Structure formats: C-alpha cells, structure tokens
C-alpha cells in the first residue's frame, strides 16, 4: 500500500518543527520531515524566504534556521550573576543587539562544571517552561578557558565629532576601545562608562582599538564619588534594593517584649569605631558569684536578632544571600540589608528596645570555659561608646557618658578580659602584626589624611568576646547535630610549608620536615626574628604562607585562631553566614518558629561557596577603591621622595609599599640603571652583578614618584640610587653563596 503523503506545512508547523528539532533545523531536514518533493521544494523555498523577510525566521549559519529572537540550541555563554539560590544567569558571549538578551539559567545542581562570575561555558539550551518563566535553561557541556569579560569599565574620551575611545579603569588592561558615534549612548567626554565589546575588529585607521558600545554612563570621573564607584561597578556589587525588598523592610515592626527573655535591666553596651554605621553586638561582664567558681567570670554577648526580620524565602532573604555581605569603602557602605534594618530596627542603638539572640558564658579563673547558655532576648543598650572613649575611661580619662558606667560596666569588662586572655594565651593563636591605614575624607570627598590604625586593648577585648561567642555557637550546633555554617581556616598546604621550610633553612631557622605545624610554630619564629634585619622578610613570607579563610558546612577548624570549631554568629547585619547560624540556633534550641529551613540546610554547600566568593569579591573592591583613593591623593606629589619597603620581588621589577600612606606601586626593572640585576626567586631578591647591591623582600628603600593614575590606582616609582650609594655590598638575607638561576638584564 502506498505511503500517504504528508500535507504541505504552513508557517506554524514549520516554526513548531524548528523549535522541537533545533539541531537539524535546515531546509533539507524540513523537506525530509514533511516529505516535500518536486515543485513543492520551490514552494517551500519561497515560504522560508517570506518567513525570513517577515522576521519570523533567522539564518545565523549557512544552512541552519532558527526562530527569530530565539537562541540556537548550543552556544557559548558568559556568567554574569548568581541568584539567591545559587543558580547562575548567563548571556550569549556574542550579543550584537540593542535588545536585552534572553535570560539563560544554569541551575545550582548542575555539577558538571563549577562556574563563577565572568566564566565562559559551552551549553545546550532548552526553553524554560518552569512556572511560565521566559528564556532558557542551560545544561553545561564544558567550561571554557576564562577570557576577558565582554563588559568593561572605562573613561570616555571623544577624539572628534564621530569617534571616541574608552580607556579601561583596570590597570592590567592595556587595550583601548573604539566607540562609533551611533554607540555613544549620550556619553560625554570625561565620564565614567560601562561598555560592551562588539564582535570582530574595526577596519579603520584605528586597527589596534577594539570596537565597543556604551551601555551606561555614571557621571564625571572628576566627581570624588566615582573613585569607589569604579570598584563597585567593576566587581558587580549591587547598590540598589528592589521595591519588594524595600517594602518588606519598611513593613517590619518595632520590637516588643512578648515571651522573650527581658535583658533590659542588664547594662549591656556597644563598643564600635567612632564612625560605625551599624551596631551588631553589645557586651557585659561580672565576676562569677558562684562559690564553686572562685575568680571566674560571667559574660554576656548580645547580638542583633536579624533572623527575626530576615526570614527564609522572603525577598529580604533572597537579596541578603545574593549580596552575601556588606562592602565598606572610604566614602560609603554598600549594605547587605536596607537602611531601615541595617541602621534601624536591627542596629542596637543606645536607649532603644531591640530584639537579640544573646549568649551567657561562664569561665573559670584560668580562662577556660565552663558552660554557656543561649537565649532569645529583648534588650536596651545603655550606651554606645567608641573604642577610644571606652579605652580612655578605663585609663582614667572618663567622658561624661562613660562616667556612670565605669565601675559597674567598663572595669568589670576589663577584669573579664584579663581572665579570657589567659585562655587565649594557652591556645596560642597566630600573632601576625599587619599594619593598616585609615583614609580620612574631607567634605568634598577627597583624602585629607591617611593615618595608621591604632590597635587598642579595647579592640582586643571586643574581639576576644566575639570569638568566644562564635565558638559557643559552633559548639552548641555541633552538640545538637544541627546544620552549621562554619568559618574555616585550613592549615597551610604541604607545598607552602615546604617552600617556607626551605626559605627559613637558608636563614638558619630550622623547620623540621614532617613537623606538625601549629600557629605557635610561626609565633616562635616571629619571636626569634623580632628586631633583627630579617624581621620584615620573614614575617611577610609567613603571612603569605597562610590559607584564606572561607565558609563551609563541614567543620575543618580554624588554624589561625587555634580553634577546633568556629562559626560566625556576631555580625548578622553585615554577613549572611551569621544569619544562617542564628536560624540554626533558633531551630536547634526551639527558640521560635523562624529557624533554619529545609531549603537552607539542603543548599548549605552551594551557599557557602557563593558567600565565600562574594566576600572575596568585596575584599577586591575595597582594596581597589583604596588604591585609587591613594593614587588620587598622590597625583599632586609627582617627583616627591618617599620612604617605603619592598613588598614583592619579580623578574619585571619591585613592588613597593610606602611607609607614610600605605600606597602600593611598582619599580620597573628597566629603570634600575648602572648594573645587571639578577632575579633570585628562591630568596625573593634582585642582585646587582657588579655592584653586589641586594634589593630583597622587606628591605627599606627611598623612591621618587614618577606616575600616579587615579583611574586605575597605579603608582610608578623610581628607585633613588644615590640613597643606595652608601650601601656596602652585603650578603643577601638567607642566601648562602648560591648563584641565582634566573637573571634579568637591564
């Protein structure tokens, strides 16, 4: 029996076939599918041409057809955001269209490849049919080698009426980007802009410039607020809250006692920097009245109950996990939560009733913890003191606000700290002295002063109280076998330890092979080198040997603090990890119905990775902003001389940190004249072949500022050779007569 011929397809049937068969959507395949023969092939050709002209079909490749406005089944995408659930959002790598690209989701449970912001991947697309969502769901085929992001921050510079260029703000990006007139998007000369790269290269006299278009302008680069704005935009830090998040925050109700533990009669106080924007924690202490604990103490650490206001699954929660943490700049804070909460209902302001999750901890006279107890409380801060005011009061310079608290609150807190210090000294945490600089801005938003942060005993007191609260939280959750977001700091890797051992051996400071390395191992070395010529170089190398702390649902201890278990509990206004720990405690101790959800527990690993990444992202943004502020401050000091230290040695030159401002810059090796300088990687030095002058990590040097770029944050120095002229040839620290294997000729 003859096979019945299929009817000739109409436009709807062709579109349906292409959507259902994206891998074989060509004219030939359509012909086969609908059994088209003879003269009907001409009819089909005309129909497909008409559909293309009508904008219903596109032909991105020579033979394949696709529905207009839809993406091909397989393409390369770039990851540009992570949503609150850990799902990734991507865009096509090459999107030369004025319209927004379709939304492409890569679900967190797709474990084929670990992707992060800016990564590229080859994916297979299917239409997103989840609850009426538009766009696509992507399944990762493979992760691709990371390449430059297609979106770049830069300064718009118009060359003439039709051509403009953008100079990137990233000091590592040496490209220049060409912006044709029709892609200026109303940008003006000297404005900070975000641009999108266009595929291909511009065929013109500007062959070296990459073509791009302006997506958005952010105002003049001369505006002081642009300095931190560059870092904010470059690192993708969200600055605005959506309407539903703001609405939820504004609808939050003020605290009432209810069935909570009333702590208002206990004179809890907050101690923070003088310019603090929020107040997470309050403290109080007394000597223990228990006759079985002579010389012991009882302390309370009360933390803002943010989990009451930010409950799992809400718009506030989704926004908080997306941000991961607050980010701090010299001129502003980009908060994790809207201001009505971060600086309002959640902040423990003086003489205002607030919800709290508090922990009582009892210690014996040796600083060993005896027990602890968590409560969900209702408190009122009796004073908000700055660190300086708190310390001065203890030392006898008592302010009017601190006077009523001196005997009842301030002195008992220091008594308790003396006891806790015994326990701290017993466990011997890592003691690294890393000096910090503080940038002071004037009313115009520019630097008026850069000064070193002073470390007070008050800082160490508050820090130790917070550490004990964090330990108690981790121990409590572990004892209940409950989910916990640990703060982990792993022991240095074997490779790093071996490199350090080899380095220290050349200084005659032994570090035995196979030795179990503990924080006090490093502390003992630092004590030996204190006030010696080797102190700077060895302390710098020990610092660089350490691993980076991160979040994890698996406990791996905290090496730096010398603790077997540790969690972040004390800063829920600015860290999402702390909110999860609060929720876990609420559920484990049956302190309310707003404890940790099953979704939170099931996604702990993904959340840990995400908030660890966001923390690193904030650190990069904060560092870049500081670099740009300092470069801006130094830009009117060209040709001035400064004292500094070598903080890095490379075959290309020397990295310098200035003593006065903390500004970091570079001396190219090409500017070191009068000798050949050999690069010794093992000993972190450059050595003059004839002069035998040694330039080693940690050395003090005199430099002249040659360039300061406020946009990129880059500083270029020149070494003052005349200040080295009196330096006698010396043996490099740690070097035992071996010739360096690598050298760099000037």
C-alpha positions, 0 to 999 in steps of 0.5 A: 500500500502506498505511503500517504503523503504528508500535507504541505506545512504552513508557517506554524508547523514549520516554526513548531518543527524548528523549535522541537528539532533545533539541531537539524533545523535546515531546509533539507531536514524540513523537506525530509520531515514533511516529505516535500518533493518536486515543485513543492521544494520551490514552494517551500523555498519561497515560504522560508524566504517570506518567513525570513523577510517577515522576521519570523525566521533567522539564518545565523549559519549557512544552512541552519534556521532558527526562530527569530529572537530565539537562541540556537540550541548550543552556544557559548555563554558568559556568567554574569550573576548568581541568584539567591539560590545559587543558580547562575544567569548567563548571556550569549558571549556574542550579543550584537543587539540593542535588545536585552538578551534572553535570560539563560539559567544554569541551575545550582545542581548542575555539577558538571562544571563549577562556574563563577562570575565572568566564566565562559561555558559551552551549553545546550539550551532548552526553553524554560517552561518552569512556572511560565518563566521566559528564556532558557535553561542551560545544561553545561557541556564544558567550561571554557578557558576564562577570557576577558569579560565582554563588559568593561569599565572605562573613561570616555574620551571623544577624539572628534565629532564621530569617534571616541575611545574608552580607556579601561579603569583596570590597570592590567588592561592595556587595550583601548576601545573604539566607540562609533558615534551611533554607540555613544549612548549620550556619553560625554567626554570625561565620564565614567562608562560601562561598555560592551565589546562588539564582535570582530575588529574595526577596519579603520585607521584605528586597527589596534582599538577594539570596537565597543558600545556604551551601555551606561554612563555614571557621571564625571570621573572628576566627581570624588564619588566615582573613585569607589564607584569604579570598584563597585561597578567593576566587581558587580556589587549591587547598590540598589534594593528592589521595591519588594525588598524595600517594602518588606523592610519598611513593613517590619515592626518595632520590637516588643517584649512578648515571651522573650527573655527581658535583658533590659535591666542588664547594662549591656553596651556597644563598643564600635569605631567612632564612625560605625554605621551599624551596631551588631553586638553589645557586651557585659561582664561580672565576676562569677558569684558562684562559690564553686567558681572562685575568680571566674567570670560571667559574660554576656554577648548580645547580638542583633536578632536579624533572623527575626526580620530576615526570614527564609524565602522572603525577598529580604532573604533572597537579596541578603544571600545574593549580596552575601555581605556588606562592602565598606569603602572610604566614602560609603557602605554598600549594605547587605540589608536596607537602611531601615534594618541595617541602621534601624530596627536591627542596629542596637542603638543606645536607649532603644528596645531591640530584639537579640539572640544573646549568649551567657558564658561562664569561665573559670579563673584560668580562662577556660570555659565552663558552660554557656547558655543561649537565649532569645532576648529583648534588650536596651543598650545603655550606651554606645561608646567608641573604642577610644572613649571606652579605652580612655575611661578605663585609663582614667580619662572618663567622658561624661557618658562613660562616667556612670558606667565605669565601675559597674560596666567598663572595669568589670569588662576589663577584669573579664578580659584579663581572665579570657586572655589567659585562655587565649594565651594557652591556645596560642593563636597566630600573632601576625602584626599587619599594619593598616591605614585609615583614609580620612575624607574631607567634605568634598570627598577627597583624602585629607589624611591617611593615618595608621590604625591604632590597635587598642586593648579595647579592640582586643577585648571586643574581639576576644568576646566575639570569638568566644561567642562564635565558638559557643555557637559552633559548639552548641550546633555541633552538640545538637547535630544541627546544620552549621555554617562554619568559618574555616581556616585550613592549615597551610598546604604541604607545598607552602610549608615546604617552600617556607621550610626551605626559605627559613633553612637558608636563614638558619631557622630550622623547620623540621620536615614532617613537623606538625605545624601549629600557629605557635610554630610561626609565633616562635619564629616571629619571636626569634626574628623580632628586631633583627634585619630579617624581621620584615622578610620573614614575617611577610613570607609567613603571612603569605604562607597562610590559607584564606579563610572561607565558609563551609558546612563541614567543620575543618577548624580554624588554624589561625585562631587555634580553634577546633570549631568556629562559626560566625554568629556576631555580625548578622547585619553585615554577613549572611553566614551569621544569619544562617547560624542564628536560624540554626540556633533558633531551630536547634534550641526551639527558640521560635518558629523562624529557624533554619529551613529545609531549603537552607540546610539542603543548599548549605554547600552551594551557599557557602561557596557563593558567600565565600566568593562574594566576600572575596569579591568585596575584599577586591573592591575595597582594596581597589577603591583604596588604591585609587583613593591613594593614587588620587591623593598622590597625583599632586606629589609627582617627583616627591621622595618617599620612604617605603619597603619592598613588598614583592620581588619579580623578574619585571621589577619591585613592588613597593609599599610606602611607609607614610600612606600605605600606597602600593606601586611598582619599580620597573626593572628597566629603570634600575640603571648602572648594573645587571640585576639578577632575579633570585626567586628562591630568596625573593631578591634582585642582585646587582652583578657588579655592584653586589647591591641586594634589593630583597623582600622587606628591605627599606628603600627611598623612591621618587614618584614618577606616575600616579593614575587615579583611574586605575590606582597605579603608582610608578616609582623610581628607585633613588640610587644615590640613597643606595650609594652608601650601601656596602655590598652585603650578603643577601638575607638567607642566601648562602653563596648560591648563584641565582638561576634566573637573571634579568638584564637591564 
